[in-house]
Amino acid sequence: MKVTGHCYCGKTTIAAKSPRTTLYCHCDDCRRSAGAPVTAFVEFAVEDVEISGGHEKTVTVNIGVTRSFCGNCGSPLSGIYDYLPGMIYISLGLLDQAADLGPELHAFYHRKYPWLEIADDLEKIDEEYRTD
């Protein structure tokens, strides 16, 4: 499956292939970087993703976590985590095919806000999602 997308302003684009899984994350780090009560990502192998346009900026606030954003509009683009080698997580809302990439699980479920009602029957794990 070919996947495409772009940031809010359109200056940073994403082209990818072979999505591995789509997931919600309830950890504090992801919530704060997105400014949302829960985030949704698509997991890809790093070599299957191209982020282009020349506007990507990266930041490491927590050791072992590198996040990228569009340097023009600030859209959160991706996360790379040392403890999940070879994988990159692209923000689901940026992708043109988001409607076809429904999440398959909840990661860090025990950290979800108590007021957030989850009415799906997806797998709920209390740690990060690992593909290995």
Disulfide bonds with the S-S distance in Angstrom:
none
